[in-house]
Amino acid sequence: MPVETLRGAAKDFLIPGSLPFLLLGLVVGVFLLLMTLGMAFSGQVLRFDQDAYWGLGIGASIAGRVPILGPATVKLMLGGPIIGGATLTRFFALHVFVIPGLLIGLVSVHLLMVLKLGVNDWPMPGRIVKRATYAAEYEELVKKDGEPFVPYAIWKDLFFSAIILAAVAACAIYFGPFGPSGRPDPTIIQTAPRPDYFFLWLYALLSLLPPSLETPALLIGPVVAIFALILLPFVFGEGEKSWRRRPIAVLSILLIAVTLGTFTHLAGFAPWSPHMNAWSGDPVPERFLKGTTALERQGALVFQVKQCRNCHSLGELGGLRGPTLDSVAVRLTGDQLIRQVIQGGGNMPAYGKNLSPAETTALVAFLATLHPPGQLPARDAALEESKTPAASPQR
């Protein structure tokens, strides 16, 4: 948005000459949110257990995807090319000195803007906000019912802060410390690192996204969200402020809350990496081989050799990355199975270059047998209809 447009919005909406404070206020609010997230992430790293180690590795890999600045960003984050003692020292400084200092500075600037520009009046139904008349109406309201920030608001802030600190102390006493779960061991790669609860939604989102969408979601999504938060007051700066008269805003907030809650719940079922406890040496359960043909048994062998069970379970044994295959023939037709194996889809990679045509035919033949007893496999109704001979026309 051009500076002239922002200057015009500042003149219409706030006290004349307050454009620097307007811009600073928007940036301060966004940076306070980012600093809070930074405190959460750096606090988890300081535990330096298995989750913290691999979680930091995932964070470093995300930073490494930034074009041009990626390698330098990773080196700045880790204090070197690998996670080591310098990394822990760096995050200790960030968590104890740098980020708290920035938070104190940003809160101070926020209070300065409150003293300079005031605060919004209480949103009441029927009270319309207009940029052209807001400043004059606000000044009149301040002269009529306004109270000095010092000491009235200060005492309210101190009282509310005391309640928050008491609640945090009570939780610490009741639940006890949430400390490290053991020393990190980089040699254990069969691990599923999970962040703390405030990042679980992001964990689930990235674990469920197809690989092709991970980089755009990680690099473009946050930038778009930050710019949207900054531009929000300019786009929606007039009209009703009461939630009772803003159904779209209320529904949007509810949708965001439900989405975040759903992804947080899904984080308990969406592992970041496959569970590698089912390797190709585990035999296919015998009940899946009874009555099969030679081609289908050859497909079961391909299923084992290509380590499909690292990601898929069969007979309640196998990986949890992909869906269970006990009834895959009910969900997908033969053509769909071929397409899924060759082209991949979702989080499943494409195996077209790793399987010969004969191996693909045998594997799909075996997968087509995986359906519950007494239940027919999926079929292409349109294809069967096209094979039905048409009735002879009457003469």
Sequence and secondary structure as in RCSB ss.txt:
>XXXX:A:sequence
MPVETLRGAAKDFLIPGSLPFLLLGLVVGVFLLLMTLGMAFSGQVLRFDQDAYWGLGIGASIAGRVPILGPATVK
LMLGGPIIGGATLTRFFALHVFVIPGLLIGLVSVHLLMVLKLGVNDWPMPGRIVKRATYAAEYEELVKKDGEPFV
PYAIWKDLFFSAIILAAVAACAIYFGPFGPSGRPDPTIIQTAPRPDYFFLWLYALLSLLPPSLETPALLIGPVVA
IFALILLPFVFGEGEKSWRRRPIAVLSILLIAVTLGTFTHLAGFAPWSPHMNAWSGDPVPERFLKGTTALERQGA
LVFQVKQCRNCHSLGELGGLRGPTLDSVAVRLTGDQLIRQVIQGGGNMPAYGKNLSPAETTALVAFLATLHPPGQ
LPARDAALEESKTPAASPQR
>XXXX:A:secstr
  HHHHHHHHHHHS TT HHHHHHHHHHHHHHHHHHHHHHHHHHHHH SHHHHHHHHHHHHHHTTSTTTHHHHHH
HHHTSSSSSHHHHHHHHHIIIIIHHHHHHHHHHHHHHHHHHH       TT EE HHHHHHHHHHHHHHH   II
IIIHHHHHHHHHHHHHHHHHHHHHH      S   TT  S      GGGHHHHHHHHHS HHHHHHHHHTHHHHH
HHHHHHHHHHS SEE SGGG HHHHHHHHHHHHHHHHHHHHTTT  SS  TTS TTS   GGGTTT  HHHHHHH
HHHHHTTGGGT EETTEE SSS   TTHHHHS HHHHHHHHHH BTTB   TTTS HHHHHHHHHHHTT S TT 
     HHHHHHHS       
